[in-house]
Amino acid sequence: MVQYTLLYGDNRGLAEPARMLFSYANVKFEDDRSVTPETMEKIRDQLPFGQVPVLTIDGKVKLAQSKAIFRFLGRKFGLAGKDEIEQALVDSYGDFIQDLITNTWAYFLCVIGRPLNPKDDKEKLAKEAQTYIDTKWKKYFDKVVKESGSGFMAKSGVTWVDFLLANFYENAAKYDLKPFTSLKNMKTIYDNVKALPQLKNYYATRKEPKPN
């Protein structure tokens, strides 16, 4: 039996979709939440790219980069698309979601009290995030979901990108970030993910994040 260890901090962040994938597949793994800002500096050079999360496989292979981990687990657990073509599409959806996160990250950090720049203005960043969503993201996202017809991003049903999206939406809802929570199709996918019977135990028993 393959042994997995997921290394991250004691919060959800970039590791949570991987935890969701393990829970959905009912596969045991070691959820190592030991990383702190202090310990990170001590172990940084032992990690593939000096950052977490890192998935260790059988105590040998260390896989870094969150979406690489999600793609690996998605393929392993049958949550990556029904064939090679759909898997490629799912990968593109993951990059598309990352575009949203990257282009609105300054706004998110400002809202939670960790601005990239001390002079960042929350209202200004909120408008910029809304403009990006309205002009460069929403219509393409809505088109993908509509053409899918499955209630998830892929036509065949749930895949790892839906877990990524659900985790992002939940974080946005926690801080009442209207540019994201107003996206009806994102809310629909979040609701559909949360309703999956395979994740019932995950949502009932998962560890709540520490307050910021």
C-alpha positions in Angstrom: 0.0 0.0 0.0 1.3 3.4 -1.0 2.1 5.7 2.0 1.4 9.4 1.7 2.5 12.3 3.9 1.2 15.8 3.2 3.3 18.5 4.7 1.8 21.9 5.4 0.9 24.3 8.2 -2.0 24.0 10.7 -4.5 25.7 8.3 -6.3 24.9 5.1 -4.7 27.2 2.5 -3.0 25.5 -0.4 -3.2 22.0 1.1 -6.9 21.7 1.6 -7.9 20.5 -1.8 -5.4 17.6 -1.4 -7.0 16.7 1.9 -10.4 16.7 0.2 -9.1 14.4 -2.5 -7.8 11.9 0.1 -11.1 12.1 2.0 -13.2 11.6 -1.2 -11.1 8.6 -2.2 -11.1 7.2 1.4 -7.3 6.9 1.2 -5.3 7.2 4.4 -2.5 9.7 4.6 -0.4 11.5 7.2 -1.6 15.0 7.6 1.5 16.7 8.8 0.6 20.2 9.9 3.8 20.9 11.7 5.1 23.8 9.5 5.3 27.2 11.1 7.1 30.4 10.0 9.9 29.4 12.4 10.2 25.8 11.4 9.9 26.7 7.7 13.3 28.4 7.8 14.9 25.3 9.2 13.5 22.9 6.7 13.3 25.1 3.6 16.4 23.7 1.9 15.1 20.1 2.4 12.1 20.9 0.3 12.1 20.6 -3.5 11.4 24.3 -4.1 11.7 25.7 -0.6 7.9 25.9 0.0 4.9 23.9 1.1 2.7 22.0 0.5 4.8 18.9 -0.2 3.5 15.4 -0.8 5.9 12.6 0.1 5.2 9.3 -1.5 6.5 6.1 0.1 9.0 8.2 2.0 11.0 8.7 -1.2 9.5 11.0 -3.8 8.7 14.6 -2.7 6.2 16.3 -4.9 5.9 20.0 -4.6 3.6 22.7 -6.1 0.0 22.5 -5.0 -1.6 22.0 -8.4 0.9 19.3 -9.4 -0.2 17.5 -6.2 -3.8 17.9 -7.1 -3.3 16.7 -10.6 -1.4 13.6 -9.3 -4.0 12.7 -6.8 -6.8 13.5 -9.2 -5.4 11.0 -11.7 -4.7 8.5 -9.0 -8.2 8.6 -7.6 -10.1 8.9 -10.8 -10.9 12.6 -10.3 -9.1 14.1 -13.3 -11.4 13.6 -16.2 -12.7 10.6 -18.1 -10.0 10.5 -20.8 -6.8 12.3 -22.0 -8.8 15.0 -23.7 -10.9 15.8 -20.7 -7.9 15.6 -18.4 -6.2 18.3 -20.5 -9.3 20.4 -20.3 -9.5 19.9 -16.5 -5.8 21.0 -16.3 -6.7 24.1 -18.2 -9.5 24.9 -15.9 -7.1 24.6 -13.0 -4.8 27.2 -14.6 -7.9 29.4 -15.4 -8.9 29.3 -11.7 -5.3 30.2 -10.8 -5.5 33.2 -13.1 -8.4 34.4 -11.0 -6.5 33.9 -7.7 -3.3 35.5 -9.0 -5.1 38.6 -10.4 -7.1 39.2 -7.2 -4.6 38.0 -4.6 -3.7 41.5 -3.5 -7.3 42.2 -2.7 -7.7 39.0 -0.7 -4.6 39.7 1.4 -5.7 43.2 2.1 -9.1 42.1 3.4 -7.6 39.6 5.8 -5.1 42.1 7.1 -2.0 41.0 5.3 -1.5 43.6 2.6 1.2 43.2 0.0 1.8 46.9 0.4 1.0 48.9 3.5 -0.5 51.6 1.3 -2.9 49.2 -0.4 -6.5 50.5 -0.4 -9.2 47.8 0.1 -11.9 49.6 -1.8 -9.6 50.3 -4.8 -8.5 46.7 -4.9 -12.1 45.5 -4.6 -13.0 47.5 -7.7 -10.0 46.2 -9.6 -10.9 42.6 -8.6 -14.5 43.2 -9.8 -13.3 44.7 -13.1 -11.0 41.7 -13.7 -13.8 39.3 -13.0 -16.4 41.2 -15.1 -14.1 41.7 -18.1 -11.7 38.8 -18.2 -13.1 35.9 -16.2 -16.8 35.5 -15.5 -18.2 35.0 -19.0 -15.6 32.3 -19.8 -16.2 30.6 -16.5 -20.0 30.7 -17.0 -19.6 29.3 -20.5 -17.6 26.3 -19.2 -20.1 25.5 -16.5 -23.1 25.9 -18.8 -21.5 23.6 -21.5 -20.5 21.1 -18.9 -24.1 20.5 -17.8 -22.9 18.3 -14.9 -23.0 20.9 -12.1 -19.2 20.7 -12.1 -16.6 22.1 -14.4 -16.0 18.9 -16.4 -18.8 17.2 -18.4 -18.1 13.8 -16.8 -18.7 15.2 -13.3 -16.6 16.1 -10.3 -12.8 16.5 -10.6 -10.0 18.0 -8.6 -10.6 21.5 -10.0 -14.0 21.5 -8.3 -12.3 20.9 -4.9 -9.9 23.8 -5.7 -12.8 26.1 -6.6 -14.9 25.0 -3.6 -12.0 25.7 -1.2 -11.5 29.1 -2.8 -15.2 30.0 -2.6 -15.4 29.0 1.0 -12.5 31.3 1.9 -14.1 34.1 -0.1 -17.4 33.6 1.7 -15.7 33.6 5.1 -14.5 37.1 4.5 -17.6 38.2 2.6 -15.7 39.0 -0.6 -18.5 40.1 -2.9 -16.6 39.9 -6.2 -16.4 36.2 -5.7 -19.5 35.3 -3.6 -21.7 37.0 -6.3 -20.6 34.4 -8.9 -23.6 32.1 -9.0 -22.0 29.3 -10.8 -19.1 29.2 -8.3 -21.6 29.0 -5.5 -23.4 26.1 -7.3 -20.2 24.1 -7.7 -19.4 24.8 -4.0 -22.8 23.5 -3.0 -22.5 20.5 -5.2 -19.1 19.6 -3.8 -20.3 20.0 -0.3 -23.2 17.7 -1.0 -21.0 14.8 -2.3 -21.7 11.8 0.0 -18.0 10.9 -0.2 -17.2 14.2 1.5 -19.8 14.0 4.2 -17.3 12.8 6.8 -14.7 15.3 5.7 -17.0 18.3 6.3 -18.2 16.8 9.6 -14.8 16.2 11.1 -12.3 18.5 9.4 -10.2 20.7 11.6 -11.3 24.3 11.7 -8.6 26.8 10.8 -6.9 29.0 13.3 -8.1 32.6 13.4 -5.9 35.1 11.6 
